[in-house]
């Protein structure tokens, strides 16, 4: 049994919160760079160049890429042979988030109660997703999520009679309704299957996927087709038209009940951030 201290977890979360808000994953930066070259309309190309320059400036000046430094989404993959010592895991994560947002001078956007709207002043509590896996390591992923894009996300409980075309139409319609609100170009996370809450988790998790495509050929082809259809909407960068409405569509799937077909679309803006570490 390998021991991991809560102090080490807090320190890791603190660093990840800061780093994730200041530097995009390399894959996302590459998609944006390639979109700059591919755009043909003058204003769309200009906006993509501005986005690309903003990413470089944030890195050079050591400041957040976006002023909305998000709600802290934490994915924990905990090996079953790990013993967490010297405190509570949840407290350790939230201590790391509080330190990261305070010491990193990141905007604190969390209110204690959704109706009273009083700020917690340290961006806690985080949303924590925990999964037990084999081994004696802990993988921590911090994914700050801004709410301009989060507010455009939706869940649909389709019937099992829904066709592949119905699923495609439902996803494309959600993006069409979102329009310029999520600060396109977007990254689209799609969850298919599970139940009401699990399909939303899948969609959120999909936004953090590092692989280029789903490893299932059927869903890989679906991702490619969806990206093509979404980009044909001509919403374009920041809603001014163009070829780049979305940079990527990532799908995660899971078995479901014979009586349902849950579908979730979690919309990410062009600043879809996430950083990971293994302890």
N, C-alpha and C positions, 0 to 999 in steps of 0.2 A: 504494500500500500504506500503510494507516494503522497507526501504532504505538500500542500500549496497554501501559503499564508494569505489571509485576507488583505494584508498590507500590499503584497505583490499584485493582487488582483486590482486593488484601488489604484495603484501606481500605473498599471497597464491601461486601465480604463481612462484615467486622466490624460495620458499621452495620446491615446487613440482619439479621444474627443477633440483635442487640439489639432492633431495631424489631419484627421478626416475633414475638418472644416477649412483647412488651408490648402490642401492638395488633392486633386481628383485622382481616382484610380487611373493608371496608365491607359487602360483600355478605353475609358470614357474620353480621355484627352485625345487619343488617336482617332476616335470616331468624329470628334468635333473638328480636328485638323483635316480629316479627309472630307468632311462636309463642306469646309471652307473652299476646298479645291473644286468640289463637284457642283456647287451652286452656280447658276448662270444669271439669274436676275440680279441687277445691280444692288438693290436695297437688301435683298436676302444675303448676298455675298458680303456686303458691308457689315451687316449685323453679325454674321458668323465670324468675320475677322475681329470684330469688337469682342465677341465672346472669347475667342482664342487669346486675344491680348489681355483680357481680364484674368484669365487663368494664369498666364505668365506673370502678370503684375502682382497677383496675390502671392505667388510663390516667391518672387523677388523681394517684395516688401514685407513678407511674413505676416500677412493679414488674411482674414477669411475670404473665401471666394465669393460668398453671398452674405448679405447682412442678416438674412434669416438663417441662423445657425441651428434651427430645428429643434424638434423634440428628440431626445436621445433614445434610439432604438438599439437594444443590446441583444445580440444572439450569443448564447453560451452553449458550447458543445463540451460536456464534461465527461471525461473518462470515468468509467465505473470503478477504476482502481485508484482514484484520487480521493484523498481525505483533506477537506478544507479545514484549516485550523485558525485559531486566534480571532474568532468572531463569526458574524453572520454573513453569508454570501450576498444576500440582497443589500444589506447595509454597506458592504464593501463596494459593491457596484455603484450605489448611489453616492457614496463618499467620493469615488473616483470621478463621477459625472460632475458633482458640485465643485470639486477642485479644478477639473478641466475647464469648466465654463467660467469659473472665477479667475483662476490664474492665467487662463488663456485669453481673458478679456473678450469672451464670446457673449453674444446677446442672450439674455435669459428670458425665455418666452413661455414658461409653464406657470399656469394659475392653479392654486390649490384646489379650488372647486370650480366645476364648469359653469356654474350659474353665478356664484359670488364674484368670480374673476379677480381674485387677489393673487398677485404674483408671489411665487415661492422664493424668489430672489437668488436661486442657485441652479435653476433649470432641472431640479428633481421634482418628483420621482421619474426615473427612467421607465420605459416599457421594456420588460425583460422577458425574453423567450429562452427557455432552458430545455436542452435535449441531452439525455444520457447516452453516451456512446461507449464503444470498447476502448481499452487502453488506459494510460495513466497521465494523459495530458488534458489541458483545458484550452480550447480555442475560443477567443473572444473577438467578436465582430461588433464594431460600433458603426451605426448607420444613422447619422443625423438626418431628420426628415423635415423639410420645410412644408408649410401648410398651404402655400399657393397651389401646389400640385396635389397635396393630400386631399384638399377639399374637392377636387375634381374626380376622385376615385369612387368606384361604385361596386356593389355586389348585386348580382341577379341570380335568383333561384329559378333556373330554367327547368322545363320538364324533360324527362328522359327521351321524349320523342324529338327533342331539338336536334336538328341536323348540324353537320359541320358548317354549312353555310349560315345557319342561324347563329351559331357561336361567333363566326367571323363578323356577321352584321352587327351583333350586339356589342362587340368590342370596338369596332370602327365607329359605331354610333356614339358610344361613350366619349371617344376622342373628338369626334365632330362637335358634340355638345360642349366639350371643354374649351375648344377653340384656343384663343390666345392666353387664357387664364393661367395655365400651368407654366408659363414662360418657356414655350417651345424653342428649340427642338427638345422633345421629351424622350425619356426612356420608359418603356411600358412594361410593368410586371403583371403577368396574368397567372391566376391560380384557377385550376379546373379540377373539380372533384372534392372529396372530403365531405365536409358539411358546412353550415353557415359561417362558423368562425374560422375553420381550418383553411377554407379556400382563400380567405383574406390573408392568413398567415403565409400561405404559399405565394401569393402575389407579392407580398412584402419581401419575402425571402428571394424571390426571382430577381428583384432589383439589385441584389448583391451578388448575383451569379457571375463568376469570372470566366467560365467557359464561353466560347463564342456562340455555340448553339446547344439546344437540348440534345442529349445523347441518344434520344429516341428519334429515329428517322422521320416518323409520322409527325411528331411535334416540331422537329427541326423545319420541315417543309411548311408547317402551319405558321411558324415564326416568320419565315421568309415571305410567305404570302401576305400575312398581316402587315408587315412593315411596308410592303409595296402598296397595299391598299390605303394604309394610313398616310403615306407620303403623297398619294395621288389626291388627297383632300385639298392640297394647295393652301393649307393654313400657314405653313412655313415658319421660319425663325421669327419669334416674337409676334406671330400672327400677321405678318406683312406679306404673306405669300412666298412660295418657293418650293423647292424639291425636298427640303428637310423639315418635315413636321415632327418626325421621330428619328432618333439615332439607332434605336434597337428595340426589339420586342423579345422578352424572355418569358417563357412559359414553364411553370412547374405543375405537374399533375399528380393525382392521388386517387386510389380507389374510392368509390362512393356507393350509396344505397341505390337499389334498383328503381326506387321511386323518384329519384331526383338527379339534377345535374347542376351543382353549384358553380357559379362563375364569379370571379372577382378580378377587377382591374385596378391595380394600384399605379397611379400616374406619378412618374418622377420627372422633375424638370431637368434641364441640361446639367445642373449641378447635383447629380445623383451621387451622393458621397458614401463611402464606406472604407474602413480600414480594419485589418485583422492582425492578431498576434497569437502565437501558441506558447503557453506557459508549461 
